[in-house]
Amino acid sequence: MAAVDPDPTEIDRDALNALILNLSASMAEENDAELHIDHAWTLF
């Protein structure tokens, strides 16, 4: 499972999210596992 917090206006956060997703996808593929991506947000 990968937890990310996307925000296109935050360059550093966006870069970290990309790294998390790339590493998670690589690990899932290497272990023949299913990748789940989680993101939570506040309505207000």
Number of C-alpha atoms within 10 A of each C-alpha: 12 15 14 18 13 15 11 10 8 9 11 11 15 16 13 14 18 14 13 16 18 13 13 18 19 14 14 15 12 9 9 9 11 10 15 11 12 10 9 8 6 4 4 3
